[in-house]
Amino acid sequence: MKTAILKMLRETDGYVSGQEICAKLGVSRTAIWKVICRLQEEGYQVEAVRSRGYRIVDGPDVVTSEEVTSLTSTEWAGKTVVYYPETDSTNLRVKHLGDEGALHGTLAVADRQTAGRGRRGRSWESPGGSCIYMSLLLRPDIAPDKAPMLTLVMACSTAEGIRDCEDVEVQIKWPNDIIIGGKKLAGILTEMSTQVDYINHVTVGVGINVNIRKFPKEIQNTATSLCLETGRPIKRAPVIAAVMRRFEENYGIFMQTGDMSGLMGKYSRFLVNRGREVLILEKGSDYRAYAEGINRKGELVIRREDGTKENICAGEVSVRGIYGYV
Ligand code: BTN
C-alpha cells in the first residue's frame, strides 16, 4: 500500500484527497493516515491539508523497493524490485534469484555492496548511501554468443537514462564504460548462466557513481560522479527508473533482430572513441588505429593507419585513448 500511495502522490500535480486514495485502494482513512505518518518518519515531506488532501513536497535519497517502484512506469524492466540495505554483490543476488525462478525483469538494488565486482576480475568500490548498484535479471530467447551485446544495450540505456535526468554530456567508451568529461561515471558487468546452447538467465549489473565525492587513490584521476559533474547532490531512484525505462525500450529494439542493427546508430553517437585515434591493446601487439563506430554484432570497427578496416571483439582486446583512458 505504501508504494501505491507514493505512486499516487507522485503522479498527481497538487493534492490527492484522502477520499480518492480510499476509493482507489479500498482502504480506510485511518490506514492511509498511518502510511502517511510512516512516510514522514522515513524522511518524505508529505503535506496534509484539511479539505484538500495530501501532497508530496520532497523525498529522501533512498533506493528502497517502494521508492524505485513508485517512480517506475515500465511493463517488465524493474517491475519487481528487490532491495538490499547491504549485500555482497547485486549480481550474485540476481544470479540466485534467477536460479530460483524469479521473473524476467526482476531488479536487485543495494544501498551498499561488500563485495562489488567489476570486469576482468576487478573489484567495484561500493560505499553506502551514495551510488547506484543494481542488477537486472533477463531471460532472453537468443543464442548464448549474442548475450554480450546486452551489455551494449545497457550501456546505451544507462547513457540515455542519465541524460534524461540530468543536463550532462554522457558518452560511452566501447564497449561499456559510461563517461563524462573523459572520466568514468559508470560500469556494466554482464554474467550469464547457460546450458550448452541455451541461456538460463543473464544478469546485467550496473554501477553508477552518483553522490560520491572522493575516490580511492588508484582511480581518482579517471573516475567521476554525477554530483561532481553537476555540482549538486542527485537523487538516485529517478535515475534507476529512467535507466529501466530506456532499457525496456532498447531491449525491444534489440530483440527484433537479435543484434545491434537497430541501436548501432544511437550507440555510435554516444561513442567517445568515434573518429579518434585509439590504442588497441592486444596480447603481444599493441597498435594505433581510428575508431569508426560499432557494427551490428557490437564489435568496434577500426581503420588501421594503412587504411584497412577491422572489427574488434570485446573481451579479446582493450582500447585506450592514445594519451590516456579515453
Ligand atoms: C566495470 O568494471 O566497469 C563493471 C562494474 C560493474 C559494477 C556493478 S555494481 C552492481 C553490480 N554488482 C556488482 O557486483 N557489480 C555490478
Residues whose N, C-alpha, C, O or C-beta is under 5 A from the ligand:
A	BS01	BTN	S89 T90 N91 A115 G116 R117 G118 R119 W124 I132 Y133 M134 S135 G187 I188 L189 G205 V206 G207
